Amino acid sequence: MPLLQQLIPALYQGAVLLLILYGLFVLTSISLFFIYRARHDWPESSTPPEQWPAVTLQIPIYNERRVAERVVRAVAALDYPSDKLQIQVLDDSTDGTSAMLARLVAALRQSGHDCHYLHRTHRQGYKAGALAHALNSATGEFVGIFDADFVPHPQWLKQTVPALMAHPELAFVQTRWGHMNRGQNFLTAAQALALDGHFVVEQQARSASQFMQNFNGSGGLWRRRAIDEAGGWQSDTVTEDLDLAYRAQLAGWRGSYINSIEAAAELPPVITGFKRQQRRWAKGSIQTLRKLALPILRSNQRWNKKLYALAHMGGYAFHLPLLTMLLLTLPLAMLPSYHLPLSFMGSVSMIFSAAPFVMFALAQYTLVGGRGLRRLWALPVLAILFMGLSPAIASAVLSGLRHSGGVFERTPKQGRGPRRMALPGKITLSELWPETLVFGYALLSLMVIRATGHWVLAPLPVLFLLGSGLALSLEFSEYLAVRRYRHPTRRSRLARPGDIG
């Protein structure tokens, strides 16, 4: 028992220290944002070139019939010389999306657009494979990418091209993601806060300070030569965008971000879609860290930029010490007495844990001023959501540490259809097990805390109980909805044939 009374508190505080380091990373981003704010949007150039260069825009699509036509028409409507714009529709679909896209591309070609339909009968390499395959026939000096859930405004291309032309050292220009359905429900409101924090604060800070930064996979424009020199699109991670961006910067190129240019997109309005998206981002980030950690450490970048880059790619791993703290709460509460070696770390961790919330508030204030702070009502929802999804994200992190590549999980889109169109085609009860186990463990921990009187340990299991409870209730309701629409009654089957695709 004396050994446990020393070991368990020490491990607990070790996990707290790791969370403090994550908070320090976020505070570093905020500091860089303020220090280099005079250089924000430095690549922006409103001076049009004498002659517009050739551009290829790629639209990767997989079973997105609700939104596929919307994004293709939006790209075709971009204000750019038609003889300089090539559009590639990269279709890996296995449903009715393919026939619709083939007809749409044919119609656009008849109306004078240089639009090409590239259909693969396999998904080898997933999105990275589709982009690499299409690049062989791309004619543009610059290559832009828009995922199926995006709707670029007509001036987007004429705003981004001058930035790349004015700065020949740039590999890519990333623009800010807008949110077409921010106000749809509390899930989309919370996601919008998180993404705004990433783009408005983190991406601006990295770009202005010349730290290494990521490409976000959509709503950005690449220099074709940079893609080739970096080794092209590769599918050994499920975040091919992050991987290529870092490889390009290791090859001597530079990334950039322009906050004033927006690329509107649709947020997942259901928790199953959001969960799958977060799992993919977490797994891919860690896979990229495994792949590029040594090349980054061996590069000629300054040591602070190297450390920041590693922390950036490993950011999702903070869910591991968070869950470790929960796991240790129960045995800690069962000890008759314990002593934390560094008692002040609790107060320090509380201060650093506020860093992400400061970043989210700063992003909203930067975007729309004081009225943006009204959006912060969704902050508690965001915090509880991430607590609830923590076991799934942690599992994805561990998977990324063990395996390269993997299945690219698509995030279903709603488009103009009913909300149920955003549900995955299939949800199994086994997908709810991580949240169920955490809910039960947090509840048991609180029962032991009540019995032993160690109330100082209660906040963390309470947060996990709320988060996993919210996630479970939403996921189970969506599970029932999918079952209802996949296996309708005879009456509803006659009324709504083919609702789920």
C-alpha positions in Angstrom: 0.0 0.0 0.0 2.8 2.6 0.7 4.1 2.0 -2.8 0.7 2.5 -4.3 0.2 5.7 -2.2 3.3 7.1 -3.9 3.0 5.6 -7.4 -0.6 6.4 -8.3 -0.4 10.1 -7.3 2.9 10.4 -9.2 1.4 8.9 -12.4 -1.7 11.1 -12.0 0.5 14.2 -11.8 2.5 13.0 -14.8 -0.7 13.0 -16.8 -1.5 16.5 -15.5 2.0 17.7 -16.7 1.3 16.4 -20.2 -2.0 18.3 -20.3 -0.1 21.4 -19.2 2.3 21.0 -22.1 -0.7 20.9 -24.5 -2.0 24.1 -22.9 1.5 25.6 -23.4 1.3 24.8 -27.1 -2.0 26.6 -27.4 -0.7 29.6 -25.5 2.3 29.7 -27.8 -0.1 29.9 -30.8 -1.9 32.8 -29.1 1.4 34.6 -28.4 2.5 34.2 -32.0 -0.8 35.6 -33.1 -0.3 38.8 -31.1 3.4 39.1 -31.8 3.2 38.8 -35.5 -0.3 40.3 -36.0 1.1 43.1 -38.2 2.1 40.4 -40.7 -1.3 38.6 -40.8 -2.5 38.0 -44.3 0.9 39.0 -45.6 0.5 37.0 -48.8 -2.7 38.7 -49.8 -2.4 40.6 -53.1 -5.2 42.4 -54.8 -3.2 43.3 -57.8 -4.3 41.2 -60.8 -1.6 39.9 -63.1 -1.3 41.1 -66.6 -2.0 37.5 -67.7 -3.9 35.0 -65.6 -2.0 31.6 -65.3 -3.5 28.2 -66.1 -5.3 26.7 -63.0 -6.7 23.2 -62.4 -9.4 22.8 -59.8 -9.9 19.2 -58.5 -13.1 18.1 -56.9 -12.8 14.7 -55.2 -16.2 13.0 -54.6 -17.3 9.7 -53.2 -21.1 8.9 -52.9 -22.1 12.6 -52.4 -25.2 12.9 -54.5 -26.8 15.4 -52.2 -24.0 18.0 -52.6 -22.0 16.9 -55.7 -23.9 19.0 -58.2 -23.7 22.1 -55.8 -19.9 22.1 -55.6 -19.3 21.4 -59.3 -21.6 24.2 -60.3 -20.0 26.6 -57.8 -16.5 25.8 -59.2 -17.8 26.2 -62.7 -19.2 29.6 -61.8 -15.8 31.0 -60.6 -14.9 34.3 -62.2 -11.8 33.3 -64.1 -10.9 33.2 -67.8 -12.5 30.0 -69.2 -9.5 29.2 -71.4 -7.3 29.2 -68.3 -9.4 27.1 -66.0 -9.5 23.3 -66.1 -12.0 21.5 -63.8 -11.5 17.9 -62.8 -14.3 16.0 -61.2 -12.7 13.0 -59.4 -15.4 10.5 -58.8 -14.9 7.2 -56.9 -18.6 6.8 -56.2 -20.4 3.5 -56.2 -24.0 4.9 -56.2 -26.2 7.1 -58.4 -23.7 10.0 -57.9 -21.7 8.8 -60.9 -24.4 9.0 -63.5 -25.5 12.4 -62.3 -21.9 13.7 -62.4 -21.3 12.3 -65.9 -24.4 14.2 -67.2 -23.4 17.4 -65.4 -19.9 17.4 -66.7 -21.1 16.7 -70.3 -23.5 19.7 -70.0 -20.8 22.0 -68.7 -18.5 21.0 -71.5 -21.2 21.8 -74.0 -21.5 25.2 -72.4 -17.8 25.9 -73.0 -16.2 24.8 -69.7 -13.0 22.7 -69.8 -14.5 20.2 -67.4 -13.4 16.6 -67.2 -15.0 13.6 -65.5 -12.5 11.1 -64.1 -14.2 8.0 -62.6 -12.2 5.2 -60.9 -13.8 1.8 -60.3 -11.7 1.3 -57.2 -10.7 3.4 -54.2 -7.0 2.6 -54.1 -5.3 5.3 -52.0 -8.7 6.9 -51.3 -8.6 10.7 -51.7 -4.8 10.8 -52.0 -5.0 8.2 -54.8 -7.7 10.1 -56.6 -5.8 13.4 -56.5 -2.5 11.7 -57.6 -4.3 9.9 -60.5 -5.9 13.1 -61.7 -2.7 15.1 -61.4 -1.2 13.2 -64.3 -3.7 14.9 -66.7 -3.8 18.3 -64.9 -2.7 21.2 -67.1 -2.6 24.0 -64.6 0.4 25.7 -63.1 -1.6 26.0 -59.9 -3.9 23.3 -58.5 -6.8 24.0 -56.2 -8.9 21.5 -54.3 -12.5 21.6 -53.1 -14.2 18.8 -51.2 -17.8 18.0 -51.9 -19.2 20.0 -48.9 -17.6 23.3 -50.2 -19.2 26.2 -52.1 -16.5 28.7 -53.1 -17.6 32.3 -53.9 -17.1 33.5 -57.5 -14.0 35.7 -56.6 -12.2 33.0 -54.7 -9.7 32.1 -57.5 -8.9 35.7 -58.5 -8.1 36.4 -54.8 -5.8 33.4 -54.2 -3.9 33.2 -57.5 -2.2 36.7 -57.1 -0.8 35.6 -53.7 1.0 32.6 -55.2 2.2 34.6 -58.1 3.5 37.4 -55.9 5.4 35.0 -53.6 7.3 32.4 -55.6 8.5 30.7 -52.4 5.0 29.6 -51.5 3.9 26.0 -52.0 0.3 26.7 -51.2 -2.3 29.2 -50.0 -4.9 28.0 -47.5 -8.0 30.1 -47.1 -10.4 30.2 -44.1 -13.3 27.8 -43.9 -16.7 29.4 -43.6 -19.7 27.6 -42.1 -22.9 27.6 -44.1 -24.8 25.9 -41.3 -23.2 27.3 -38.2 -26.6 27.9 -36.6 -28.3 24.6 -37.6 -27.9 23.1 -34.1 -25.7 23.1 -31.0 -23.3 20.5 -32.7 -22.6 22.8 -35.7 -22.3 25.8 -33.4 -19.7 24.1 -31.3 -17.7 22.8 -34.3 -17.7 26.3 -35.8 -16.0 27.6 -32.7 -13.3 25.0 -32.8 -12.6 25.4 -36.5 -12.5 29.2 -36.2 -10.0 28.9 -33.4 -7.8 26.7 -35.6 -8.0 28.9 -38.6 -8.2 32.5 -37.3 -5.7 32.1 -34.5 -3.5 29.0 -35.1 -3.2 29.2 -38.9 -2.7 33.0 -38.9 0.0 32.6 -36.2 1.9 29.9 -38.1 1.7 31.8 -41.4 2.8 35.1 -40.0 5.6 33.8 -37.9 7.0 31.5 -40.6 6.4 28.4 -38.5 5.6 25.2 -40.4 1.9 24.9 -41.0 -0.7 22.5 -42.5 -2.8 22.5 -45.6 -6.4 21.7 -44.6 -7.3 19.5 -47.6 -9.8 21.8 -49.2 -10.3 25.5 -49.9 -6.7 26.0 -50.9 -4.5 26.5 -53.9 -1.2 24.6 -54.6 1.8 25.4 -56.8 2.1 22.3 -59.1 5.9 22.3 -59.0 5.8 22.2 -55.1 3.6 19.1 -55.2 6.0 17.3 -57.5 9.1 18.3 -55.6 7.6 17.2 -52.3 6.9 13.7 -53.7 3.3 14.1 -54.6 0.2 12.8 -52.9 0.8 9.7 -50.8 -1.7 7.4 -49.0 0.3 6.0 -46.1 -1.6 8.4 -43.8 -5.3 9.2 -43.8 -4.5 13.0 -43.7 -2.7 13.3 -47.0 -3.1 17.1 -46.8 -1.1 17.5 -43.6 1.5 15.0 -44.9 2.1 16.8 -48.2 2.2 20.2 -46.6 5.0 19.3 -44.2 6.9 17.4 -46.9 6.8 20.5 -49.1 8.1 22.7 -46.3 10.8 20.2 -45.6 11.8 20.4 -49.3 12.3 24.2 -48.9 8.9 25.6 -49.8 6.7 27.7 -47.5 3.0 27.5 -46.6 0.7 30.5 -46.1 -2.8 31.3 -44.9 -5.1 34.2 -45.8 -7.8 34.8 -43.3 -9.7 37.4 -45.3 -10.5 34.9 -48.1 -13.3 32.5 -47.1 -14.3 29.2 -48.6 -17.8 28.3 -47.3 -18.4 24.7 -46.3 -21.0 22.5 -44.6 -20.4 21.2 -41.0 -21.5 17.7 -40.0 -24.9 18.2 -38.3 -24.9 14.8 -36.5 -22.5 13.4 -33.9 -21.7 10.2 -35.8 -20.4 12.2 -38.7 -18.4 14.6 -36.4 -17.0 11.6 -34.5 -15.8 9.9 -37.7 -14.2 13.1 -38.9 -12.4 13.6 -35.6 -11.2 10.0 -35.6 -9.7 10.4 -39.1 -8.0 13.7 -38.3 -6.6 12.2 -35.0 -5.3 9.0 -36.6 -3.8 10.8 -39.6 -2.1 13.5 -37.6 -0.3 10.8 -35.5 0.6 8.8 -38.6 2.1 12.0 -40.1 4.0 12.5 -36.8 5.4 9.0 -37.0 6.4 9.5 -40.6 7.9 12.9 -40.5 9.2 13.4 -36.9 12.8 12.4 -37.7 13.0 14.4 -41.0 11.7 17.4 -39.1 14.3 16.9 -36.3 17.0 16.5 -38.9 16.0 19.6 -40.9 17.6 23.0 -40.7 14.6 24.6 -39.1 15.2 26.4 -35.9 14.6 24.3 -32.7 11.5 26.2 -31.6 9.9 25.6 -35.0 10.7 21.9 -34.8 9.2 21.5 -31.4 6.1 23.5 -32.4 5.7 21.3 -35.5 5.9 18.1 -33.5 3.4 19.4 -30.9 1.1 20.5 -33.7 1.0 17.0 -35.3 0.7 15.3 -31.9 -2.0 17.6 -30.6 -4.8 15.0 -30.6 -2.7 12.9 -28.3 -3.7 15.1 -25.3 -6.8 12.8 -25.0 -4.5 10.0 -23.8 -3.3 11.8 -20.5 -6.9 13.0 -20.1 -8.2 9.5 -20.1 -5.2 8.4 -17.9 -6.3 10.9 -15.3 -9.8 9.4 -15.3 -8.5 5.9 -15.0 -6.3 6.9 -12.1 -9.1 8.8 -10.3 -10.8 5.6 -9.1 -7.7 3.9 -7.5 -6.7 7.3 -6.1 -10.1 7.7 -4.5 -9.8 4.3 -3.0 -6.6 5.1 -1.1 -7.2 5.9 2.5 -4.9 8.9 2.1 -2.5 10.2 -0.6 -0.1 13.1 -1.2 0.4 14.7 -4.5 4.2 15.4 -4.9 3.6 18.7 -6.6 0.5 20.1 -5.1 0.7 23.4 -7.1 0.3 21.6 -10.4 -3.4 21.5 -10.0 -3.7 25.3 -10.0 -1.2 25.5 -12.9 -3.2 23.0 -14.9 -6.4 25.0 -14.4 -4.8 28.1 -15.8 -3.4 26.3 -18.8 -6.6 24.4 -19.5 -8.2 27.8 -20.1 -5.9 28.5 -23.1 -8.2 26.8 -25.7 -11.2 28.8 -24.5 -9.2 32.0 -24.8 -8.2 31.0 -28.3 -11.9 30.4 -29.3 -13.0 33.7 -27.9 -10.1 35.6 -29.6 -11.1 34.0 -32.9 -14.7 35.2 -32.7 -13.7 38.7 -31.6 -11.2 38.9 -34.5 -13.8 37.7 -37.0 -16.8 39.9 -36.1 -15.9 42.0 -33.1 -17.8 42.2 -29.8 -20.9 40.6 -31.2 -18.9 37.5 -32.0 -18.6 36.8 -28.3 -22.3 36.0 -28.3 -21.4 32.7 -30.1 -19.4 31.6 -27.0 -22.6 30.1 -25.5 -21.5 26.9 -27.4 -18.2 26.7 -25.6 -19.5 24.4 -22.8 -21.1 22.2 -25.4 -17.7 22.0 -27.2 -15.8 21.1 -24.1 -18.3 18.4 -23.0 -18.5 17.0 -26.6 -14.7 16.5 -26.7 -14.8 14.9 -23.3 -17.5 12.5 -24.6 -15.6 11.7 -27.8 -12.2 11.4 -26.0 -12.2 7.6 -25.9 -12.9 7.3 -29.6 -10.2 9.9 -30.4 -7.7 8.3 -28.1 -8.3 5.0 -29.8 -7.7 6.6 -33.2 -4.4 8.1 -31.8 -3.3 4.6 -30.7 -4.3 3.2 -34.1 -2.2 5.8 -35.8 0.8 5.0 -33.7 0.5 1.3 -34.7 -0.6 1.4 -38.4 0.1 3.4 -41.5 -2.7 4.2 -44.0 -6.1 2.7 -43.5 -9.7 3.3 -44.6 -10.6 7.0 -45.4 -13.8 7.4 -43.5 -16.2 9.7 -45.4 -18.1 12.3 -43.5 -21.7 12.2 -45.0 -23.2 15.5 -46.0 -26.7 16.8 -45.7 -26.9 19.3 -48.5 -30.4 20.5 -49.2 -32.0 17.2 -48.0 -33.4 16.3 -44.6 -31.0 16.0 -41.7 -31.1 12.2 -41.8 -29.1 12.4 -45.1 -26.1 13.3 -43.0 -26.3 10.0 -41.1 -23.9 7.2 -42.1 -25.3 4.4 -44.1 -24.6 2.1 -41.2 -24.1 2.5 -37.4 -23.4 -0.5 -35.2 -23.8 -0.7 -31.5 -20.2 -1.7 -31.1 -19.3 1.9 -32.1 -20.9 3.1 -28.9 -18.8 0.9 -26.6 -16.0 3.4 -25.9 -18.4 6.0 -24.6 -20.4 3.4 -22.7 -17.3 2.1 -20.9 -16.2 5.7 -20.0 -19.7 6.6 -18.8 -19.8 3.5 -16.5 -16.2 4.1 -15.2 -16.9 7.8 -14.5 -20.1 6.8 -12.7 -18.3 4.2 -10.6 -15.6 6.7 -9.8 -18.1 9.2 -8.5 -19.8 6.6 -6.3 -16.4 5.7 -4.7 -15.6 9.4 -4.3 -18.9 9.9 -2.5 -18.1 7.0 -0.2 -14.5 8.0 0.6 -15.1 11.8 0.7 -12.3 12.6 -1.8 -14.5 15.3 -3.4 -11.5 17.2 -4.8 -11.3 14.4 -7.4 -14.9 14.7 -8.5 -14.7 17.4 -11.3 -13.0 15.2 -13.9 -15.4 12.2 -13.7 -18.3 14.6 -13.6 -17.2 16.1 -16.9 -16.6 12.7 -18.4 -20.0 11.6 -17.2 -21.7 14.6 -18.9 -19.7 14.3 -22.1 -20.0 10.5 -22.6 -23.7 10.7 -21.6 -24.4 13.4 -24.2 -22.4 11.5 -26.9 -24.2 8.2 -26.0 -27.7 9.7 -26.1 -27.1 11.4 -29.5 -25.3 8.4 -31.0 -28.0 6.0 -29.9 -30.8 8.2 -31.3 -28.9 8.3 -34.6 -28.4 4.5 -34.5 -32.2 4.1 -34.1 -32.8 6.6 -36.9 -30.5 4.7 -39.3 -32.3 1.4 -38.4 -35.6 3.0 -39.0 -34.7 4.3 -42.4 -32.8 1.3 -43.5 -35.5 -1.2 -42.3 -38.7 0.8 -42.7 -42.2 -0.6 -42.2 -44.0 -1.7 -45.3 -46.0 1.5 -45.2 -43.0 3.8 -45.0 -41.1 1.7 -47.5 -43.8 2.4 -50.0 -43.9 6.1 -49.1 -40.1 6.8 -49.1 -38.2 4.4 -51.4 -34.4 4.7 -51.4 -34.2 7.4 -48.7 -30.9 6.0 -47.5 -28.1 5.6 -50.0 
